[in-house]
Amino acid sequence: MKKIPVSIYLLMLFILTGLNFVLRYFNLPNYFFVIGFRFYGIIFLTGVFLLFFNGVEPLKNSLLSFSFQKFFRMFLFILLPPVIIIGGLFLQNKIELGDPDYFYELGLSSIVDFPIYFIWNFPQFLILFSLLHTVESSFRLKILPNFLLLFFFFAPEFLSFPKITFNIFSIISYVLLLLTIALFIYKKNNVFTFSFYFFSTVWMALLLFGSKSETLLQLFLAKTYTGWDGFFDINKKFVTFILPVYFLLSFLTVIFLKRESQKIN
């Protein structure tokens, strides 16, 4: 596998991020659907780059890393954050089952359709895994280059246009999620484990606690919804802290994962 030069890394960082900012600023779609499969635009473009830069080897090697044992071991780590949060709030009488709009059409149906949503998102997770693995193997600072790449790529999602405004709690949640992804890539080398863990982590956060992010809802859940309140009603004093705490717990669980010594080539 060829290593990515610093110049190419920086070009990806700034050109693709700039393109994403332009699309978001003019309220143009920065993700698309192909017969159900979901693609975040710049992730798809990095997949095209990988094909030209390294051929099909990074993608093929990623697929050959499948392991059922590693795949299903992630269930515990995925369930731990929501169990801790919901259990802790329940003991304090700060949470109860809600009655959101689209309870059946979006909420319950998303549970049944989970395997389909996962399959529809798997190609872009495969591309992302291959890109991050290639970047990690190209630099001595293993975690930082991937975190910076992810932060720049998704930075436009932090902001509200045309006025440059942002929500500090959303940014904290995003940063913790991106740190977790970079750390996971450093510790694990299985694309199915990676895809299942992060799809399920974000999917569960959206389903349980809701979101106003049209991008996240349409990529991870149904593509016709722009808002969802989640299955639970949470005390207003706690609601803004839920996602930061959720992704902080996810980050802490990945810290305790054992690092795999062998990386795919």
C-alpha positions in Angstrom: 0.0 0.0 0.0 1.4 3.4 -1.0 1.7 6.0 1.7 -0.1 9.3 1.2 2.3 12.2 0.9 1.8 15.3 3.1 0.9 17.4 0.0 -1.9 15.0 -1.0 -3.1 14.8 2.5 -3.3 18.6 2.8 -5.0 18.8 -0.6 -7.7 16.4 0.5 -8.1 18.3 3.8 -8.7 21.7 2.3 -10.2 21.1 -1.2 -12.8 18.5 0.0 -13.6 20.5 3.1 -13.9 23.7 1.0 -16.3 21.9 -1.4 -18.4 20.7 1.6 -18.6 24.3 2.9 -19.7 25.6 -0.4 -22.5 23.0 -0.7 -23.7 23.6 2.8 -23.5 27.4 2.4 -25.7 27.4 -0.7 -28.0 24.8 0.9 -27.1 22.2 -1.7 -27.2 18.5 -0.8 -23.8 17.1 0.3 -25.0 13.5 0.4 -26.9 11.3 -2.0 -28.6 8.0 -2.4 -28.1 5.3 -5.0 -30.8 2.5 -5.0 -31.0 2.9 -1.2 -27.3 3.1 -0.5 -26.3 6.3 1.3 -23.1 8.3 0.6 -21.8 11.4 2.2 -20.4 13.3 -0.8 -16.8 13.8 0.3 -16.5 10.3 1.6 -17.5 9.0 -1.8 -14.9 11.3 -3.5 -12.2 9.9 -1.2 -13.3 6.4 -2.4 -12.6 7.5 -6.0 -9.3 8.9 -4.9 -8.3 5.6 -3.2 -9.1 3.7 -6.4 -6.8 6.0 -8.4 -4.1 6.2 -5.7 -3.8 2.6 -4.5 -6.1 0.6 -6.8 -8.6 -1.8 -5.2 -6.1 -3.3 -2.7 -7.1 -1.1 0.4 -10.8 -1.9 -0.2 -10.1 -5.6 -0.9 -7.8 -6.0 2.1 -10.4 -4.3 4.3 -13.1 -6.8 3.3 -10.7 -9.8 3.9 -10.4 -8.8 7.5 -13.8 -10.1 8.4 -14.2 -11.9 11.8 -17.6 -13.0 13.3 -16.1 -13.1 16.8 -14.8 -9.5 16.6 -18.0 -8.4 15.0 -20.4 -9.6 17.7 -18.1 -8.7 20.6 -19.0 -5.0 19.9 -22.6 -5.5 21.2 -21.5 -4.9 24.8 -19.6 -1.7 24.0 -22.4 -0.4 21.9 -25.1 -1.0 24.6 -23.0 0.3 27.5 -23.4 4.1 27.0 -27.3 4.1 26.5 -27.8 1.6 29.4 -25.7 3.9 31.8 -27.4 7.1 30.7 -31.0 5.7 30.7 -30.5 3.8 33.9 -29.0 6.7 35.7 -31.7 9.1 34.6 -34.4 6.6 35.4 -33.1 6.2 39.0 -33.4 10.0 39.4 -36.9 10.1 37.7 -35.5 12.4 35.0 -36.5 10.3 32.0 -39.7 8.6 30.7 -40.9 6.9 27.6 -42.2 9.6 25.2 -44.9 9.7 22.5 -43.0 11.4 19.6 -44.5 12.0 16.2 -43.7 9.2 13.8 -43.5 6.8 16.7 -44.4 3.8 14.5 -43.5 5.1 11.0 -39.9 6.1 12.0 -39.2 4.8 15.5 -40.4 1.2 15.6 -39.9 0.6 11.9 -36.2 1.7 12.3 -35.6 -1.1 14.7 -37.0 -3.7 12.3 -35.1 -2.1 9.4 -31.8 -1.9 11.2 -30.1 -4.6 9.0 -31.2 -2.8 5.9 -30.0 0.6 7.1 -26.6 -1.0 8.0 -26.2 -2.6 4.6 -27.1 0.7 2.9 -24.4 2.5 4.8 -21.8 -0.2 4.7 -20.1 0.9 1.4 -19.4 4.4 2.8 -18.1 3.0 6.0 -15.8 0.7 4.0 -14.5 3.7 2.1 -14.0 5.7 5.3 -12.2 2.8 7.0 -9.9 2.3 4.0 -9.1 6.0 3.9 -8.4 6.3 7.6 -6.3 3.1 7.6 -4.2 4.5 4.7 -3.7 7.8 6.4 -2.8 6.2 9.7 -0.1 4.0 8.0 1.3 7.1 6.2 2.2 9.2 9.3 4.0 8.6 12.6 1.4 10.5 14.5 -1.3 7.8 14.2 -4.4 9.3 15.8 -3.9 13.1 15.1 -3.9 13.0 11.3 -7.1 11.0 11.2 -8.8 13.2 13.7 -7.8 16.4 11.8 -9.1 14.9 8.6 -12.4 13.9 10.1 -12.8 17.3 11.9 -12.2 19.2 8.7 -14.4 17.0 6.6 -17.4 17.3 8.9 -16.8 20.9 10.1 -19.5 22.3 7.9 -22.1 20.2 9.8 -21.2 22.1 13.0 -22.3 25.5 11.6 -25.7 27.0 10.6 -25.7 29.1 7.5 -26.0 31.8 6.2 -25.2 33.2 9.7 -22.1 31.5 11.2 -23.6 30.1 14.3 -23.0 26.9 16.2 -24.1 24.8 19.1 -21.4 24.1 21.6 -22.9 20.9 22.8 -23.2 19.6 19.2 -19.6 20.4 18.6 -18.5 18.6 21.8 -20.5 15.6 20.7 -19.0 15.6 17.2 -15.5 16.1 18.5 -15.9 13.2 20.9 -17.3 11.0 18.2 -14.4 11.8 15.8 -11.8 11.2 18.5 -13.4 7.8 19.1 -13.3 7.0 15.4 -9.6 7.9 15.2 -8.8 5.9 18.3 -10.8 2.9 17.1 -8.8 2.9 13.8 -5.6 2.9 15.8 -6.7 -0.1 17.9 -8.7 -2.3 15.5 -8.2 -3.4 11.9 -11.5 -5.0 11.1 -13.8 -3.1 8.7 -16.9 -5.0 9.8 -16.3 -4.3 13.5 -15.6 -0.7 12.7 -18.7 -0.3 10.5 -21.0 -2.1 12.9 -19.7 -0.3 16.0 -20.0 3.3 14.6 -23.2 2.8 12.6 -24.9 1.2 15.6 -23.5 3.9 18.0 -24.9 6.8 16.0 -28.1 5.0 15.0 -28.9 4.3 18.6 -28.2 7.8 19.7 -30.5 9.2 17.1 -33.2 6.7 17.7 -33.3 7.0 21.5 -32.6 10.7 22.0 -33.7 12.3 18.7 -32.0 14.8 16.5 -32.7 17.9 14.4 -29.9 17.1 12.0 -31.5 16.3 8.6 -28.1 14.9 7.4 -27.8 12.3 10.2 -31.4 11.3 10.1 -31.5 10.7 6.4 -28.2 8.9 6.3 -28.7 6.6 9.3 -32.5 6.4 9.4 -35.2 7.1 6.8 -34.4 9.5 4.1 -37.7 11.4 4.2 -37.5 12.8 7.7 -36.0 16.1 8.9 -36.5 15.8 12.6 -37.2 13.2 15.3 -37.7 13.7 19.0 -36.5 10.2 20.1 -38.1 7.5 22.2 -37.5 9.3 25.5 -38.6 12.5 27.2 -35.7 13.8 29.3 -35.8 16.5 31.9 -34.9 19.9 30.3 -32.0 20.4 32.7 -30.3 17.2 31.4 -31.3 17.1 27.7 -28.4 19.3 26.4 -25.8 17.0 28.1 -27.2 13.7 26.9 -25.3 13.4 23.6 -21.9 14.8 24.9 -22.1 12.3 27.8 -23.2 9.5 25.4 -20.2 10.0 23.1 -17.9 10.6 26.0 -18.8 7.1 27.3 -18.3 5.7 23.8 -14.8 7.2 23.8 -14.0 5.8 27.2 -15.1 2.3 26.1 -12.8 2.4 23.1 -9.9 3.5 25.3 -10.2 0.2 27.1 -10.2 -1.9 23.9 -7.1 -4.0 23.4 -5.0 -2.9 20.5 -4.6 -5.4 17.7 -0.9 -5.9 16.9 -1.3 -6.7 13.2 -2.6 -4.3 10.7 -3.9 -5.2 7.2 -1.6 -4.4 4.4 
